[in-house]
C-alpha cells in the first residue's frame, strides 16, 4: 500500500508519540552512574521532541486549512483541535515531571513512555467517528493511566487509587463496548452518522435506548460526571501531581470532543432518542455541579479538592450539550482551552512550590506566596479563573455556556450553574488565603529552613504560561472563540444536522 503525503500527514501526529514511547525504554536501559544524568536528559528530550513534532504537524494542518483522512482516522478541524489541546497539555506535563520526579528522588523512562502511549490513545479517541476505533483509543489512553496512577508503590494510597481507577474503568469500558455491540447489531453500522440515520428511520426501540445509554456511560466515566465520578478523588490523590493534572484536562477534553462527535453528531440528538438524551444530560449536569462543589467544600487535601472541582467543571461542560446550539458547542471548546490552563496550573502549583509526596494539604501552602510572589500571583489568577470571577478566562467560558442556556429556555439550569460557581469561590479562595494571609507554624518554618530551596524552574514556568493563557482568554476571548473554537467546530457543524 502506497501512503501519500496527505496520509502521512494524518498519521504523523499519532505516529511520533508512539515512536517516542517505544524508543524511550530502550534509551533508559543504560545503568552507568556516570551517564545517568545524560540519559535522563535524553529521554525527557525525546519525549518533548515526539510531542513537539506531533504538535507541528497538527498546527501545519490547521494553518493550511487541510482536513486529512486515513481510514477511520479523521484529522478534521475538530481532530486537530483536540490534538493541539492534548499535545500542549502533555508537553507541560513532561516539563512538570522533570522537576517533580527529581524532587521525589527517582526518574523512570517507562513513566514517559506510558504517558506518550496515553497521548496516542487520546488523539485516536477524539479523531474518529467509528465506535470500534473509539473503543481502541479509549483502552489505549486508559491502560497507561491506570499504571501511572499506581506508580508510587511506596505510598499506600497509590495502589488503592490505581486499583479503584482500574476496576471502575474496566466496568466503564465494558459498558462502552456492550453499547457499541448493541447499536451495531441493531443498525449494522459502526459509524455514528450511520447509526443516527438508522435510528431516525427505526423510531423508538428499547434495545437502542439501552445501547445508547451504555455507550453514554463510557463517555461520562471519562469526564468524571455523576454518578460515574467515585474514582476521581482517589485516583488524583494517588497520582504524581503532573499526572493528576494531565488526567484532569487531557482525558476530559478528549472525552468531551468524542462525546460531541457521537451524540450530537449522530446518535442522540437527531433521532428518537434525542429528547431522552437531552433530559438525561440535564439531570446529570445538575447533579454533577451540585455534588462536585459541595464535596469540595470540606476537603483538607488540595488534590482531592481539585478532583471534586474537576467533577463540577464536567457539569458546566455538559450544560453546553443541554443547550445544544452551535454557539454552545463553540463555548464548550473555548472552555476546554481555558480549563486546560487552569487545571495544569493548579496541579503544577504543588510541584512549583516543592510540595511532593503527601505534602498536598492547605496548611502546607501557608506563607509560600510571599517567598515567590510572581508564582503566587499566577496561582491567584488561576484560582480566580476557576471560581469564574471576571475578567478571567474561566468567567467567560461559563458565561458563554450560561448565555446559550438562557437563549434555549433552560433558565433554571443557568441559575443553578451560577449558584454552583458562587459556592466554589469559598474553596478556591482558601488556596489564596493559605498562600498570602496565613502564617506557617514554627515547625514548618524550621523544616523549610533546614531544606534546600527546591529547583522547580520548569514547573513554575508552566504555571506562568498557563496564567498567561487564562488572561488571554479573559481579555482576548473573542479571538480564541472565533479564531480557534468556532473554527474547530466549522466542520463539526455539518454533523450537527
N, C-alpha and C positions, 0 to 999 in steps of 0.2 A: 504493500500500500504506500503510495507516494503522498507525503504530507506537504501541503502547500504552505506558503508563508503565513497565510491567514490562520491555518490550523495550528501552526506552531505558536502564533501569537495568542491563540485561545488557550492553549495548554501550558504555556510557559509560566504563567502566574502560579499554577499548581505544581509544575514540574520542578521549579527551582527550590522551593521549600522541601519537597520530597527528596531531592538530591542532597541537599544540605543535611537533612535528617539522617540519611544513610551514611554520609561521609564523616559526620562528627564523632560517632562512636569509634570509628577506625582511627581518626586523628588523636583521640584521647587515650589510646592504648599505651602510649609511652609513659612508663613509671619512673623514669630517671629524675631524681630530685633536682638535678642541675638544670633541667629543661622544663620543669613543671610550670613555671610562670609563663614561658613562651607558649607552651601547649594550651594553657588556659586562655591566653590572649588570642591564640589561633582559632580555637573552637568558638569563642564568642564572636570573633571577626567573621568566621564562616557563617554563623547564624545570621548576623547582621547583613552580610553580603547576599545571602539567599533571599532574605526578606526585602532587601533594597532592590534587587533585580526584579522580583515579583512586583513590587510597587512601581518600578519603572515601566514595565510592560502594561500595567493597568492604567497608569497615567498617560502613556502613549496612546492607548486605545481611546481613552477619554478625550484627549486633546485632538485626535484625528476624527472624532465622532464616528468611530467604527464599532459595529456590533458583530462579533465573531461567534461562530457556532462550530462545535466539533461533536457530532453525535448528539448525545443528550446534554452536553455541556453548553450552556448559553451565556457567553460573555457579552450580554447586552448592557445597557446603561445601569440597570439595577444590579447585575452581577459585578460590574466594575465598581459601583458604589460600595457594595458590601466588601469587595476585595480590598479596596483602599482603606476602608474602616478597619478591617481585620489586620492588615499588614502594618498599619500605623500603630495600632494597639500592641501588636506583637513586638515591634521594634522598641517601643517604650518599655515593654515588659522585659526584654532582654537587657536593656540598659539598667533597669532597676535590679534585675537579678545579679548583675555583676557586683554591685555594692552589697546586696542582701546576702548572697551566698558567701562572699568573702568575709562579711561580718559574722555570719553564722559559723564560719571556720571550715567549710567544706565546699568543693565545687565538683560536680559530676557532669561529664559530657552528655550522658544519656538524658539528663534533665532537659537540655536544649533540644536534643533530638526528639523527645516526646512532644515538646512544645511545637516544633515545626510540623510534626505529623498532625497535630491537632489543627494547626493553621490550614493544612491541606484539606482536612475534613470540613472545616468551616467554609472554605471557599467553594467546595463542591456542594455542600448543603444549601447554600444560598444562591447557587448559579445553575440550577436545573429546575425544570417543571415536571420531571419524571419522578414518581413516588419511589420507585425502587432505587434510583440514584440518590434521592434524598435520604433514604434509609442507610445506604452505604456511607454517605457523608456524615450522617448522624452518628453512626458507630465509629467512624474514623476520628471524629472530633472528640467523642466521649471517652473511649478507652484510654487514650493517653492522659486525659484529665483525671480519671479515676486513680491512675498511678501517681500522678503529680500531687494529688491531694494527700496521699498517704506516704509521701516520700520521706518525711521527717520521722523515721521509725523510733527515734529515741524519745519522742513525745507520745504519751498515751492517747491523747485526743486525735492524733494524726491517723492512726489505724482505725479508730472509731469513725471519724469523719469520712475517711476513704471508703470504708465498708458501707456506711449508710448511703453515700453517694452512688456506689456501685449497685447496691440492691435496688434502690428506688429507680436508678437509671435503667437497669435491666427490665424492670416492670414497664417503664415508660416506652422503651424500645420495642418490647413485645406488643404493647398496645398499638404503637405506630404501625408495626408490621402486620398485625392482625387487621387493622383498619384498611391497610393497603390491599391485603388479600381479599377482604370482603368487597371492596369497591371494584377491584379488578374482576372478581368473579361475577359481579352483577352488571358491569359495564363493558368488560373486555378491553379496557384501556388503562394504561399506567400514567398517561399524560393528564395533568389536572384540567386542561382545557377540554379534552375528550370526555373525561368523566363528567364535567359540568354539563356538557351538551347532552349526554345520555340521561343525566339526572333531570334535566328540564323536560325531556321527552317522556321519561318514565313516570314522573309525578312522585307522589308520596309513597315510600316503601320503607317499612320498619327496619329491614336489614341495611338499607342505605343509610338510614339515620344512625344506626349502630356503628357502621363503618366510619362515617364522618366523625362521630363522637370519639371513637377510639383514636382516629388519626389526630384529632384536635388535642387529645390528651398528651400525645407525644410532644407536640409543639409547646403546650402550656407548661409542661415539666421543664423544658429548656429555658423558658423565660421566667421561671420561678413564680408562676401565678398560683393563687389559692384555688383548690386545695392541694396542689402539687408542689408545695414550697418547703415541706418539712426538712428536706436535705440541706437547704441553703445555709442556715446559720452554722451548722456543724461542719459542713464542707469548707466554708470560707474561713472559719476559725482554725481548722486543722491545716489549711494550706499555707505555704510561704506567702508573705504579703503580696508580692508581684503576681503570683499565680491566682490568688483570690481576686485581685483587680482585673486580671485578664479574663477570668471566667465570668465576672460580673458584666463586662462590656462586650467582649467578642462573641461569646455564646449567645447572649441575649440579643445582640444586634443581628447575628446571622439567623437566629430562630425567628425573629420578628419579620425579617425580609422573606424567609422561606414561607412563613405563615401568610404573608401578603401575597406571595405567588400562588399559594394553594387555595386559600378560601375566597378572598375577594376576587382572585384571578381566575377561579374556575369552579370550585366545588360548592362553596357555601352560599355566597351572597346572591348568586344569579340562578338559583334553582329553587325547587320546592322547599329546600332546607333553609333558605335564606333568612326567613323570619325567626325560626327557632335558633339558628346560629347567632344571629344578632342579639336575641334576648339572652342567650347563654353567656355571650361575651359581656353584655352589660352587667349581668349579675356577678360574674366572676371579676370584672374590673372593679366594681364597687367593693366586693368582699376583699379583694387584694389590697386596695388602698387603705381600707379600714384596719384590717388585721396587721398589715405591714407597719403602718405608722404607730398604732397602739402598742404593738410588740416591741418596737424600737425604744419607746419611752423609758422603760426601767433598766435597760441594758447598762452594764458597767464596762463591758469589753467593747472596744471601738469596732473591731471586726464584726462582731455579732450585731452591733448597731447598724453598721453599713450593710450587712446582709439583709436585715429587715428593711432597711432603706431601699435596697435593690428590689425587694419584693414590692414595695409600694410604688416604685417607679414603673414596674411591669404593669401595674394597674393604670397609671397615667397613659402608657403607650397603648394599652388595649382600648382606652377611650377613643382613640383615633379610628379604630376598627368599628366601633359602635357608630360614630358619626358617618363613616363610610363614603365621604366625598373625596375627590381627587386632592382637594386642598388639605383635608385631614390626613391623608396618607403622606402628602408632602411634609406636613408638620411633624408626623411621626419620624420621617427620615432626618429632618433637621434636629429633632430632639435626640435621636441616636448619636449624632455627631457631638452635641454638647454633653450628652450623658457619658460618652466615651471619655471626654476630657475630665469631667467631674469625678468619675469614679477612679480613673487611673491616678488622678492627683490625690484623692482621698486615701487610697491604699498606699500610694507611693510616699505619702507624708510620713508613714510609720518607718519606712526604710530610710528616708532622708534624715530623720531625726535619730537614726541609730537604734530604733526600738525593734529588736528581733526576738525570736522565741516567744515567750509568754508575756513579753512587755507590750501589751496592746490595750491597756486599760486607760481610762480617762485620767487617772491620777498619775500615770507615767508621763503625761504631757505637761504637767504643771511647770510653768515658768519657762518652757523651752522656746516660746515665741520671741522672748527678748534676746535669747542667745543668737538667733539667726533671724533677724527681723524681716529680711526680704522674703525668705521662705515662709515666715509667719504670715505676711501679707497675702502671699499666694494661697495659703491654706484658708485664710479668711474669705477670699474671693470664691474659692471652691465651695465652702460651706454656705455662703450666702446664695450661691447659684443653686446648690442642691435644695435649699429651702424655698427657692422660687421668688427671691427678693429682687426687684428691679434695681439697676438696669442690667443685671447679669443674664447670660445666655439661657440659664435654666428657667428664668421667668418667662422669656419669650417662647421657649419650647412648650411650656404648659399653656401659655396664653393662646397660641395659635390653635392648639387642640381644643381648649375650652370654647373658643370662639366658634369653631365648627360644630361643637355640640349644641350650642345655643341656636345656631342657624338651622340645625336639623330638628329642633324641638326637644332636645334632651337637656332641658334646663336643670332638672333635678340632679342629674349626674354631674353637670358642670359645677353646680353649687357644692356638691359633695367633694369634688376634686379640690375646690378652693379651700374648703374646711380642712381637708386632709393635709394640704400644704401648710396651712396655719399651724396644725398640730406638729408638723415636722420641724418648725422653726425652733422649738424647745431643744430637741436633742442634737440638732446641728450646731446651735449656738453653744452647747455645752463644750464642744471642742474649742471654740474661740475663747470661752471663759477659762478653760484649763490652760490654754497657751499663754494668755496675757494677764488674766485677772486673779489667778490663784498662785500662791507661793508653794514651792516644793517643801517637803518636810526636811528636817535636819538629816535624816538618814539618806534621803535622796540626794541632798547637796553633797554629803560626804561620799556617797557612791559615785556620783558624777565626777567629783574632783579626783577620785582615785583612778578612774578610767581615762584612757586617751581619747581625744576628740575623734569621733568616727569620721572616716573619709567616705563621704557619700555624695560626691560631686555629681555623678551621672544621675542618681536618683533625684537629687534636688533640681537638676536641670530639667528633667522630665516634668516635675511638678510645676516649674515656672512656665514651661511650654504649654502645658495644659491650662494654666491660668490665663495665658495669652489667648488661647482658643476660646475660652469662656468669655473673655472680654470682647473678642471679635464677634462672638455670637450675640452679645448684648448690644454693641454699638454699630455693627455692620451686618445685622441679621438678614437684611434684605438681600445682600449679595450671596450669603450662604443659602438662603431659601431659594432664590431664583436661579443662581448660578450652579448650585450643587444638588440640593434636594429635589427641586422641581425638574431639573434636567435629568436626574436619575430616574424619575418616575415617568418621563416622557414616553418611553416605550411601554412602561408598566400600565399606563392609562389604557392602552389598547386591550389589555387583558382584563380591564375592569368593565367590560362590555355593558 
